[in-house]
Every structure is written in structure tokens, then in C-alpha cells.
Amino acid sequence: MPPSMPTLVPGAAAPDPSPVDTEAVAALEIAIRTVNGVAETDCETNNPEQRSCVSPLRETSPERGIAAFSIRQPSGPGGGVLVLGRTDAGEWRYWFGGQQYYQRTAVPGDMLVCADGDGANVRAAPGFEAPILTLLTDLTVVIAVKFVLTEPGSYSLGSAGAGWYRISGVAAGWMYSTLLADARTEGCALRNALVNR
């Protein structure tokens, strides 16, 4: 048995799941319902209706408000991602999906300000009504540490939602998700193409 797995003693109660495990399980259930799919573990053996197969991405942070999943057809590779965000109320809701995306699906991590040359406000709380703390210019690198979904998208309509990343680094506060891009995309081109289409 791998050393990271807990040892169960017959007759003893199972260990309580960690908050990370609880969030991951709750998000997986929502992802499966969203696409009317099945868990990857059931994809080949318990899937007579050939529903989409859903598996968590390695790079995801359910404990920090982001749950990302690979979605594929049982007949082969391909597919895309489905990303859920957690709302302030603690609910997992659809954020975005597809094959190309500019958002980070795991935090903490570096992000670039991408605000069409206008710069982006850092706010005291996740909302446009929150006080502005500072303005960051485009291509400034910030560290995203948490995410809150404030505007769920619609999977059935193919429309992405939006929310707020809690950031640190050159400034601390909250930034609107559509004004930031994963720094690994090496610039704002992908973000600009997807947001401004």
C-alpha cells in the first residue's frame, strides 16, 4: 500500500475527509450533473449510454474556489475542460469550458493584467462596488491565491461566467477575472481573442 494512504483498522471509523477532499467530491458531482456524464472510473465499464467521461484535472484548486475537469467522449480522446467556480454562498456553479482558455485553473499562481491597455483596478472586496485600492497597468504580474464566482455562466448556452481572483504580490486585494490571464499564456493575445470576439 502506498505510504500516503491511510491504514484502516477493521471495526474502526473511517477517517474524516479533509476539506480539500470534501470540496473535490462536491465539485465532481456538480460537473457530472452539468454535462450529464459519468465519472472517469465508470466510463468504460459502467456507461451503457456512452455519456461523457468526467475526471478532475491535476491542476485544480477546489479548496481555493476552482474545480477543473477533463470532459471526453468514451470512444476516445479529445474533448475539453469544464471549470466550476465556488460562489460566496459555497455553491459550485459553471464558470467556463472549452478547449482554449486563458484563466488559471489552479491557484496560487502568476497572472498578467490584461485590460486592453486601460489597466485594471484592485478592489478591497470581490465586487465592482468595493473601494478601489490601486490601478495596475497591463502586463503587471500578480499572484492569484483564491477565486470567487460572482456571475455564473451557462453550460447549455456556452456562455462563460466571471468572478474575482484574490491577488497578492505587487498589490493585495481582488481583481475581476476577465482582466487577468494565466501568465503561462505568455501575454494577453489569447485572452484578448477570447474576450473580444
ZAVO-64207 format. One line per 2 residues: number of its first residue (from 0); their letters; for each residue x, z, y of N, C-alpha, C, O. Coordinates in Angstrom, 1 decimal. Atoms other than C-alpha are relative to their C-alpha. Layout:
NUM> A> X,Z,Y,X,Z,Y,X,Z,Y,X,Z,Y  ...
//
This chain:
0> MP> 0.9,0.0,-1.2,0.0,0.0,0.0,0.9,0.0,1.2,1.9,0.8,1.3  -0.8,0.0,-1.3,1.4,-0.8,3.5,0.0,1.3,0.6,-1.0,2.0,0.6
2> PS> -0.1,-1.4,-0.6,2.6,2.3,5.3,-1.0,0.2,1.2,-1.3,1.3,1.5  0.9,-0.2,-1.1,0.2,1.6,8.2,-1.4,0.3,-0.4,-2.2,0.7,0.5
4> MP> 1.4,-0.2,0.5,-2.9,2.0,6.1,-0.2,1.5,-0.3,0.7,2.1,-0.9  0.2,-1.4,0.4,-4.4,5.5,5.8,-0.2,0.2,-1.4,-0.8,-0.7,-2.1
6> TL> 0.3,-0.3,1.4,-4.5,7.1,2.4,-1.3,0.8,-0.1,-1.5,1.8,0.6  1.3,-0.6,0.2,-8.0,8.0,1.3,0.1,0.9,-1.3,0.5,0.5,-2.3
8> VP> 0.1,-1.0,1.1,-8.4,11.1,-0.9,-1.4,0.0,-0.6,-2.4,0.1,0.2  1.4,0.0,0.6,-11.4,10.9,-3.4,-0.7,1.2,0.5,-0.2,2.4,0.4
10> GA> 0.8,-1.1,-0.5,-14.2,13.0,-2.0,0.2,0.4,1.4,-0.6,1.1,2.0  -0.2,-0.4,-1.4,-12.7,13.3,1.4,-0.7,-1.0,1.0,-0.9,-2.2,0.6
12> AA> 0.7,0.9,-1.0,-14.4,11.8,4.5,1.0,-1.0,0.5,2.2,-0.7,0.7  -0.9,1.1,-0.6,-13.0,8.5,5.8,0.4,0.4,1.4,-0.4,1.1,2.1
14> PD> -0.4,-0.4,-1.4,-11.0,8.9,9.0,-0.9,-0.7,1.0,-1.4,-1.8,0.8  0.8,0.6,-1.1,-12.9,8.3,12.2,0.7,-1.3,0.5,1.9,-1.3,0.7
16> PS> -0.6,1.2,-0.5,-12.4,4.8,13.5,0.5,0.3,1.5,-0.1,1.1,2.2  -0.5,-0.2,-1.4,-10.3,4.6,16.7,-0.9,-0.8,0.9,-1.6,-1.6,0.5
18> PV> 0.8,0.8,-1.0,-11.9,3.4,19.9,0.3,-1.5,0.0,-0.6,-2.3,0.2  -0.4,1.5,0.1,-10.0,0.1,19.5,-0.8,-0.6,-1.1,-1.3,-1.7,-0.9
20> DT> 0.7,0.5,1.1,-11.5,-0.4,16.1,-1.5,-0.1,0.3,-2.1,-1.1,-0.1  1.4,0.0,-0.3,-15.0,0.5,17.3,-0.3,-1.1,0.9,-1.3,-1.9,0.7
22> EA> 0.3,1.1,-0.9,-14.8,-1.9,20.2,0.1,-1.4,-0.7,-0.7,-2.3,-0.4  -0.2,1.3,0.7,-13.4,-4.7,18.0,-1.1,-0.3,-0.9,-1.6,-1.5,-1.0
24> VA> 1.2,0.2,0.9,-16.2,-4.3,15.4,-1.2,-0.4,0.8,-1.9,-1.3,0.4  1.2,0.3,-0.9,-18.9,-4.2,18.1,0.1,-1.4,0.5,-0.9,-2.2,0.5
26> AL> -0.2,1.3,-0.6,-17.5,-7.3,19.7,-0.1,-1.1,-1.0,-0.7,-2.2,-0.8  0.1,1.0,1.1,-17.2,-9.2,16.4,-1.4,-0.3,-0.4,-1.8,-1.4,-0.6
28> EI> 1.4,0.2,0.3,-20.8,-8.6,15.7,-0.7,-0.8,1.0,-1.6,-1.7,0.7  0.6,0.8,-1.1,-21.8,-10.0,19.1,0.4,-1.4,-0.1,-0.4,-2.3,0.1
30> AI> -0.5,1.4,0.1,-19.6,-13.0,18.6,-0.7,-0.8,-1.1,-1.0,-1.9,-1.0  0.7,0.7,1.1,-21.1,-13.8,15.2,-1.4,-0.3,0.4,-1.9,-1.4,0.0
32> RT> 1.4,0.3,-0.4,-24.6,-13.5,16.6,-0.1,-1.1,1.1,-1.0,-2.0,1.0  0.0,1.0,-1.1,-23.7,-15.6,19.7,0.1,-1.4,-0.6,-0.6,-2.3,-0.1
34> VN> -0.2,1.3,0.5,-22.6,-18.6,17.6,-0.8,-0.2,-1.3,-0.7,-1.3,-1.9  0.8,0.1,1.3,-25.0,-17.9,14.6,1.0,-0.3,-1.1,0.7,-1.2,-1.9
36> GV> -1.1,0.2,0.9,-21.8,-17.7,12.5,0.1,1.1,-1.1,-0.8,1.9,-1.3  -0.4,-1.0,1.0,-20.2,-15.6,9.8,1.4,0.4,0.2,2.2,-0.3,0.8
38> AE> -1.3,-0.5,-0.1,-17.1,-13.5,9.7,0.9,-0.9,-0.9,0.5,-1.4,-1.9  -0.9,0.8,0.8,-14.0,-15.4,8.5,0.2,0.4,-1.4,0.3,-0.4,-2.3
40> TD> -0.1,-0.5,1.4,-13.8,-13.2,5.4,-1.1,-0.5,-0.9,-1.0,-0.6,-2.1  1.1,0.6,0.8,-17.2,-14.7,4.3,-0.1,-1.5,0.1,-1.0,-2.1,-0.5
42> CE> 0.1,1.4,-0.4,-16.5,-18.2,5.5,-0.1,-0.9,-1.3,-0.9,-1.8,-1.4  -0.1,1.0,1.1,-15.5,-19.9,2.2,-0.9,0.5,-1.2,-1.3,-0.3,-2.0
44> TN> 0.7,-0.5,1.2,-17.3,-17.6,-0.4,-1.4,0.4,0.2,-2.2,0.4,-0.8  1.4,-0.5,-0.2,-20.5,-16.3,1.2,-0.6,-0.7,1.2,-1.0,0.0,2.2
46> NP> 0.5,0.8,-1.2,-21.6,-19.1,3.6,-0.7,-1.3,-0.5,-0.3,-2.4,-0.2  0.7,1.2,0.6,-24.1,-21.4,1.8,-0.6,-0.9,1.1,-0.7,-2.1,0.9
48> EQ> 0.5,0.8,-1.1,-25.5,-22.6,5.2,1.1,-0.6,0.8,0.8,-1.4,1.8  -1.1,0.6,-0.7,-22.0,-23.6,6.3,0.0,0.3,1.5,0.2,-0.6,2.3
50> RS> 0.0,-0.5,-1.3,-22.2,-21.6,9.5,1.5,0.0,0.6,2.4,0.1,-0.2  -1.4,-0.1,-0.6,-19.2,-21.4,12.0,0.6,1.3,-0.4,0.0,2.3,-0.6
52> CV> -0.8,-1.1,0.5,-16.4,-19.1,10.9,0.6,0.7,1.3,1.2,0.0,2.1  -0.4,-0.7,-1.1,-15.5,-16.4,13.4,1.1,1.0,-0.4,0.9,1.8,-1.3
54> SP> -1.1,-0.9,0.2,-12.2,-14.5,13.5,0.6,0.4,1.3,0.8,-0.4,2.2  -0.6,-0.5,-1.2,-10.6,-12.3,16.1,1.4,-0.7,0.2,2.1,-0.9,-0.7
56> LR> -1.3,0.6,-0.3,-7.6,-13.9,17.9,1.0,1.2,-0.1,0.7,2.3,0.2  -1.1,-1.0,-0.1,-4.3,-12.0,17.6,0.2,0.5,1.4,0.4,1.7,1.6
58> ET> -0.2,-0.3,-1.4,-4.1,-12.0,21.3,-1.3,0.3,0.7,-2.0,-0.6,1.2  1.3,-0.4,-0.6,-7.1,-10.0,22.5,0.1,1.5,0.2,0.9,2.2,-0.3
60> SP> 0.0,-1.4,-0.5,-7.8,-6.6,24.1,-1.3,0.6,0.1,-1.8,0.9,1.2  1.3,-0.6,-0.1,-11.2,-5.2,23.2,0.0,1.4,0.7,-1.0,1.7,1.3
62> ER> -0.1,-1.3,-0.6,-10.1,-1.7,24.3,0.2,-0.1,1.5,0.0,0.9,2.2  -0.2,0.2,-1.5,-9.4,-3.2,27.8,-1.0,-1.0,0.5,-0.9,-1.5,1.6
64> GI> 1.1,0.8,-0.5,-12.6,-5.3,28.1,-0.1,-1.4,-0.4,-0.9,-2.1,0.1  0.0,1.4,0.4,-11.7,-8.6,26.5,0.0,-0.2,-1.5,0.9,0.4,-2.2
66> AA> 0.0,0.3,1.4,-12.6,-9.8,23.0,0.0,-1.5,-0.3,-1.0,-2.1,0.1  -0.1,1.5,0.2,-11.5,-13.3,21.9,0.0,-0.3,-1.4,0.6,0.4,-2.3
68> FS> 0.2,0.4,1.3,-12.4,-15.1,18.8,0.3,-1.5,-0.2,0.0,-2.3,0.6  -0.2,1.4,0.4,-11.4,-18.3,17.0,-1.4,-0.4,-0.7,-1.9,0.4,-1.5
70> IR> 1.2,0.5,0.6,-14.5,-20.4,16.1,0.3,-1.3,-0.7,0.9,-2.2,0.0  -0.3,1.3,0.7,-14.1,-23.1,13.4,-1.2,-0.3,-1.0,-1.9,0.6,-1.4
72> QP> 1.0,0.4,1.0,-16.3,-25.1,11.0,0.6,0.3,-1.4,1.9,0.3,-1.5  -0.6,-0.3,1.3,-15.9,-24.1,7.3,0.7,-1.1,-0.7,1.5,-0.9,-1.6
74> SG> -0.6,1.2,0.6,-14.9,-27.6,6.4,1.4,-0.3,0.4,2.0,-1.3,-0.1  -1.4,0.3,-0.4,-11.6,-27.5,8.2,0.4,0.7,1.2,-0.3,1.6,1.8
76> PG> -0.5,-0.6,-1.2,-9.5,-26.6,11.1,-0.7,-0.5,1.3,-1.8,-1.1,1.2  0.6,0.4,-1.2,-10.3,-27.3,14.7,-0.9,1.1,0.6,-0.7,2.3,0.2
78> GG> 0.9,-1.0,-0.6,-12.9,-25.6,16.8,0.5,0.4,1.4,1.2,-0.4,2.0  -0.4,-0.5,-1.3,-12.2,-23.5,19.8,0.0,1.5,0.1,0.1,2.2,-1.0
80> VL> 0.1,-1.4,-0.2,-12.4,-20.0,21.2,-1.3,0.4,0.6,-2.0,-0.4,1.3  1.1,-0.7,-0.6,-15.2,-17.7,22.2,0.5,1.3,0.5,1.1,2.0,-0.2
82> VL> -0.5,-1.2,-0.6,-14.4,-15.0,24.6,-1.1,0.8,0.6,-2.0,0.3,1.4  1.0,-0.9,-0.5,-16.6,-12.0,25.4,0.7,1.0,1.0,1.9,1.3,0.8
84> GR> -0.5,-1.1,-0.9,-16.2,-9.5,28.2,-0.9,1.2,-0.1,-2.1,1.0,-0.4  0.8,-1.3,0.0,-17.4,-5.9,28.4,-0.5,0.2,1.4,0.3,0.2,2.4
86> TD> 0.6,-0.3,-1.3,-19.8,-5.1,31.3,0.3,1.5,0.3,0.8,2.2,-0.5  -0.1,-1.4,-0.4,-19.7,-1.9,33.3,-0.9,0.9,-0.9,-0.6,2.1,-1.0
88> AG> 0.9,-0.8,0.8,-22.6,-0.7,31.1,0.5,0.1,-1.5,-0.1,0.8,-2.3  -0.6,-0.1,1.3,-20.3,-1.2,28.0,-0.5,-1.0,-1.0,-0.2,-0.9,-2.2
90> EW> 0.6,1.0,0.9,-22.2,-4.2,26.6,1.0,-1.2,-0.1,1.7,-1.5,0.9  -0.8,1.2,0.2,-20.3,-7.2,25.1,-0.9,-1.2,0.3,-2.0,-1.3,-0.3
92> RY> 0.8,1.1,-0.4,-21.5,-10.4,26.7,0.9,-1.3,0.0,2.1,-1.1,0.1  -0.7,1.3,0.0,-20.5,-14.1,26.6,0.7,-0.2,1.4,0.1,0.0,2.4
94> WF> -0.8,0.3,-1.2,-17.7,-14.9,29.1,0.3,-1.4,0.1,-0.1,-2.1,1.1  -0.3,1.4,0.0,-16.4,-18.3,28.3,0.4,-0.5,-1.4,0.6,0.3,-2.3
96> GG> -0.4,0.5,1.3,-15.5,-20.6,25.4,0.5,-1.5,0.2,0.4,-2.0,1.2  -0.5,1.3,0.0,-13.9,-23.9,24.5,1.4,-0.2,-0.5,1.9,0.7,-1.2
98> QQ> -1.4,0.2,0.5,-10.5,-25.4,23.7,1.0,0.1,1.1,2.2,0.3,0.8  -0.9,-0.2,-1.1,-8.9,-25.2,27.1,-0.5,1.1,0.9,-1.7,1.1,1.3
100> YY> 0.4,-1.1,-0.9,-8.9,-22.1,29.3,1.2,0.5,0.7,2.3,0.4,0.2  -1.1,-0.5,-0.8,-6.8,-20.6,32.0,0.0,1.6,0.1,1.0,2.1,0.6
102> QR> 0.1,-1.5,-0.1,-7.9,-16.9,31.7,0.9,0.7,-1.1,1.1,0.1,-2.1  -0.7,-0.8,1.0,-5.9,-14.2,29.9,-1.0,0.5,-1.0,-2.1,1.0,-0.5
104> TA> 0.9,-0.6,1.0,-7.5,-13.1,26.6,0.6,1.3,-0.5,0.0,2.0,-1.3  -0.6,-1.3,0.3,-5.2,-10.1,26.3,0.7,0.6,1.2,1.4,-0.1,1.9
106> VP> -0.6,-0.7,-1.1,-4.1,-7.6,28.9,0.7,1.3,-0.6,0.1,1.9,-1.6  -0.6,0.4,-1.3,-1.8,-6.2,30.2,0.8,-1.3,-0.2,1.3,-1.7,-1.3
108> GD> -0.7,1.3,0.0,-0.1,-9.5,31.1,0.1,-0.6,1.4,-0.8,-0.3,2.3  -0.2,0.7,-1.4,1.1,-11.6,34.1,-1.0,-1.0,0.2,-1.4,-1.8,-0.7
110> ML> 0.9,1.0,-0.4,-1.3,-13.7,36.0,0.5,-0.5,1.4,1.1,0.2,2.1  -0.3,0.6,-1.3,-0.9,-16.0,39.0,-1.3,-0.1,0.9,-2.4,-0.4,0.4
112> VC> 1.1,0.2,-0.9,-3.1,-16.0,42.1,-0.1,-1.5,0.2,0.8,-2.2,0.5  0.3,1.5,-0.1,-4.8,-19.5,42.2,-1.3,-0.1,0.8,-2.4,0.0,0.2
114> AD> 1.2,-0.1,-0.8,-7.2,-19.6,45.1,-0.1,-1.2,0.9,-0.5,-1.1,2.1  0.1,1.3,-0.8,-6.9,-23.3,46.3,0.7,0.1,1.4,0.2,-0.5,2.3
116> GD> -0.7,-0.1,-1.3,-4.4,-22.3,49.0,-0.5,1.0,1.0,0.2,1.2,2.0  0.6,-1.0,-0.9,-6.6,-19.7,50.6,0.5,1.4,-0.2,0.3,2.3,0.6
118> GA> -0.3,-1.4,0.3,-5.1,-16.6,48.9,-1.2,0.7,-0.5,-2.4,0.2,-0.4  1.2,-0.7,0.6,-7.3,-14.0,47.2,0.1,1.5,0.4,1.2,2.0,0.5
120> NV> 0.1,-1.4,-0.3,-8.5,-10.6,48.1,0.2,0.9,-1.2,-0.3,0.6,-2.3  0.0,-1.1,1.0,-7.6,-7.5,46.2,-1.0,1.1,0.5,-0.9,1.5,1.7
122> RA> 1.1,-0.9,-0.4,-10.6,-5.1,46.3,0.2,1.4,-0.6,0.8,1.5,-1.6  -0.1,-1.3,0.5,-11.0,-1.4,45.8,-0.8,0.3,-1.3,-0.5,1.2,-2.0
124> AP> 0.9,-0.1,1.2,-13.6,-1.9,43.0,-0.4,-1.4,-0.4,-0.2,-2.3,0.4  0.4,1.4,0.5,-14.9,-4.8,40.9,-1.3,-0.5,0.6,-2.4,-0.3,0.0
126> GF> 1.2,0.5,-0.6,-17.4,-6.4,43.3,0.4,-0.6,1.4,1.3,0.0,2.1  -0.2,0.6,-1.3,-17.5,-8.6,46.5,-0.3,1.0,1.1,0.1,0.8,2.2
128> EA> 0.4,-0.9,-1.0,-19.0,-5.7,48.4,1.1,1.1,0.2,1.0,1.9,1.1  -1.0,-1.1,-0.1,-16.0,-3.4,47.7,1.0,-0.3,1.1,1.3,-1.5,1.5
130> PI> -0.9,0.2,-1.1,-13.5,-2.9,50.5,1.2,-0.8,-0.4,1.7,-0.7,-1.5  -1.2,0.8,0.2,-10.6,-5.3,50.8,1.2,0.8,0.2,1.3,1.4,1.3
132> LT> -1.3,-0.8,-0.1,-7.2,-3.7,50.2,1.1,-0.9,0.6,1.9,-0.4,1.4  -1.0,0.9,-0.5,-5.0,-6.7,50.8,-0.3,-1.4,-0.4,-1.2,-1.6,-1.2
134> LL> 0.1,1.4,0.4,-4.7,-10.5,50.5,1.3,-0.5,-0.6,2.3,-0.2,0.0  -1.2,0.5,0.7,-2.3,-12.1,48.1,0.0,-1.6,0.1,-1.1,-2.2,-0.1
136> TD> -0.1,1.5,-0.2,-1.1,-15.7,48.6,0.1,-0.6,-1.4,0.4,0.0,-2.4  -0.1,0.8,1.2,-1.3,-18.4,45.9,1.4,0.1,-0.6,2.4,0.1,0.1
138> LT> -1.1,-0.1,0.8,1.2,-18.2,43.1,0.7,1.4,0.0,1.8,1.5,-0.7  -0.5,-1.4,0.1,1.8,-14.4,43.6,-0.2,0.4,-1.4,-1.3,0.1,-2.0
140> VV> 0.1,-0.5,1.3,2.4,-12.8,40.2,-0.6,1.4,0.0,0.0,2.3,0.7  0.6,-1.3,0.1,0.2,-9.8,39.4,-0.1,0.3,-1.5,0.0,-0.6,-2.3
142> IA> 0.1,-0.4,1.4,-0.2,-7.8,36.2,-1.5,0.4,-0.2,-1.9,1.4,0.4  1.3,-0.4,0.3,-3.7,-7.7,34.8,0.0,1.1,-1.1,0.7,0.9,-2.1
144> VK> -0.1,-1.2,0.9,-4.4,-4.4,33.0,-1.4,0.3,-0.7,-1.4,1.0,-1.6  1.4,-0.2,0.5,-8.2,-4.4,32.4,-0.9,-1.1,0.5,-0.6,-1.8,1.5
146> FV> 0.9,1.0,-0.5,-11.2,-6.6,32.7,-1.4,0.6,-0.1,-1.8,1.3,-1.0  1.4,-0.3,0.0,-14.9,-6.1,33.6,-0.8,-1.2,0.2,-0.6,-1.9,1.2
148> LT> 0.9,1.2,-0.1,-17.5,-8.8,33.1,-1.2,0.4,0.9,-1.9,1.3,0.6  1.1,-0.3,-1.0,-19.9,-8.8,36.1,-1.1,-1.1,0.0,-2.2,-0.9,0.4
150> EP> 0.9,1.2,0.0,-21.5,-12.3,35.7,0.1,-0.7,-1.4,0.9,-1.6,-1.6  -0.1,0.7,1.3,-22.1,-13.2,32.0,-0.4,-1.5,0.1,-1.2,-1.9,0.9
152> GS> 0.3,1.4,0.1,-22.1,-16.8,31.1,-1.1,-0.3,-1.0,-1.8,0.6,-1.4  1.0,0.4,1.0,-24.3,-18.7,28.7,0.6,-0.9,-1.0,1.0,-2.0,-0.7
154> YS> -0.5,0.8,1.1,-23.1,-19.9,25.4,-0.8,-1.3,-0.3,-0.3,-2.4,-0.4  0.9,1.1,0.3,-26.1,-22.1,24.8,0.0,-1.1,1.1,-0.2,-2.3,0.8
156> LG> -0.1,1.0,-1.1,-25.7,-23.8,28.2,1.4,-0.5,0.3,1.6,-1.4,1.0  -1.4,0.4,-0.2,-21.9,-24.0,28.0,0.5,0.4,1.4,1.4,-0.3,1.9
158> SA> -0.5,-0.4,-1.3,-21.5,-22.2,31.3,0.8,1.3,-0.1,0.3,2.3,-0.7  -0.9,-1.2,0.0,-18.7,-19.7,31.9,-0.5,1.0,0.9,-1.2,0.7,1.9
160> GA> 0.3,-1.1,-0.9,-19.2,-16.3,33.4,1.2,0.3,0.8,2.2,-0.4,0.9  -1.1,-0.4,-0.8,-16.9,-14.4,35.7,0.0,1.6,0.0,-1.0,2.2,-0.3
162> GW> -0.1,-1.4,-0.1,-15.7,-10.9,36.3,1.2,0.4,0.8,1.7,-0.4,1.7  -1.0,-0.5,-0.8,-12.9,-8.8,37.7,1.1,0.6,-0.9,0.9,1.3,-1.8
164> YR> -1.1,-0.6,0.6,-9.4,-8.0,36.5,0.5,1.1,0.8,0.7,1.0,2.1  -0.7,-1.1,-0.7,-7.9,-4.7,37.4,1.5,-0.4,0.0,2.0,-0.7,-1.1
166> IS> -1.4,0.4,-0.1,-4.4,-5.5,38.6,1.0,1.1,0.5,0.5,2.0,1.1  -1.1,-0.8,-0.5,-1.1,-3.8,39.3,1.2,-0.9,0.3,1.1,-2.1,0.2
168> GV> -1.2,0.8,-0.4,2.4,-4.9,40.4,0.1,0.0,1.5,0.3,1.1,2.1  -0.2,0.1,-1.5,2.7,-6.1,44.0,-1.1,0.6,0.7,-1.0,1.0,1.9
170> AA> 1.2,-0.7,-0.6,-0.8,-4.6,44.7,-0.8,0.6,-1.2,-0.6,0.2,-2.3  0.8,-0.6,1.0,-3.2,-2.4,42.8,-1.5,-0.1,0.5,-1.7,0.2,1.7
172> GW> 1.4,0.1,-0.4,-7.0,-3.0,42.8,-0.6,-1.0,-1.0,-0.2,-1.0,-2.2  0.8,0.9,0.9,-9.4,-5.6,41.4,0.0,-1.4,0.7,-0.2,-1.5,1.9
174> MY> 0.0,1.4,-0.5,-9.3,-9.4,41.7,-1.0,-0.8,-0.9,-1.1,-0.6,-2.1  1.0,0.8,0.6,-12.0,-11.9,40.9,0.6,-1.0,-1.0,1.6,-1.6,-0.7
176> ST> -0.7,0.7,1.1,-11.3,-13.7,37.6,0.2,-1.5,0.2,1.2,-2.0,-0.3  -0.2,1.5,-0.2,-11.7,-17.3,38.8,1.1,-0.3,1.0,1.5,-1.4,1.2
178> LL> -1.1,0.2,-0.9,-8.9,-16.7,41.3,1.3,0.3,-0.6,2.3,0.4,0.1  -1.3,-0.4,0.7,-6.3,-15.8,38.7,0.1,-0.9,-1.2,-0.9,-1.3,-1.8
180> AD> -0.3,0.8,1.2,-4.7,-17.8,35.9,1.1,0.6,-0.8,2.0,1.2,-0.2  -1.1,-0.5,0.9,-2.6,-16.8,32.9,1.3,-0.6,0.5,1.4,-1.8,0.6
182> AR> -1.3,0.6,-0.5,1.0,-17.1,34.2,0.7,-0.9,-1.0,1.5,-1.7,-0.6  -0.6,0.9,1.0,1.9,-18.8,30.9,-0.5,-1.4,0.1,0.1,-2.3,-0.5
184> TE> 0.4,1.3,-0.3,0.0,-21.8,32.1,0.9,-0.7,1.0,0.7,-1.9,1.3  -1.0,0.5,-0.9,2.9,-22.3,34.5,-0.5,-0.7,1.2,-0.1,-1.9,1.5
186> GC> 0.5,0.5,-1.3,1.0,-22.9,37.7,-1.6,0.0,-0.1,-2.2,0.6,-0.9  1.5,0.0,-0.2,-2.6,-23.5,38.8,-0.7,-1.2,-0.4,-1.9,-1.3,-0.3
188> AL> 0.6,1.3,0.3,-3.2,-27.0,37.6,-1.2,0.0,-0.9,-2.2,-0.5,-0.7  1.1,0.0,0.9,-5.3,-26.2,34.6,-1.1,0.8,0.6,-2.3,0.4,0.4
190> RN> 1.1,-0.8,-0.7,-7.3,-23.5,36.5,-0.7,-0.9,1.0,-1.9,-1.0,1.0  0.6,0.9,-1.0,-7.9,-26.0,39.3,-0.8,-1.1,-0.6,-1.9,-1.4,-0.1
192> AL> 0.7,1.0,0.7,-9.0,-28.7,36.9,-1.3,0.5,-0.6,-2.3,-0.2,-0.5  1.2,-0.6,0.7,-11.5,-26.4,35.1,-1.0,0.6,1.0,-2.2,0.5,0.8
194> VN> 0.8,-0.6,-0.9,-12.8,-24.6,38.1,-0.7,-1.0,1.0,-1.8,-0.9,1.4  0.4,0.9,-1.0,-13.1,-27.5,40.5,-0.7,-1.3,-0.6,-0.8,-2.3,0.2
196> R> 0.6,1.2,0.6,-14.7,-30.0,38.1,-1.5,-0.1,0.3,-2.2,-1.1,0.0
//
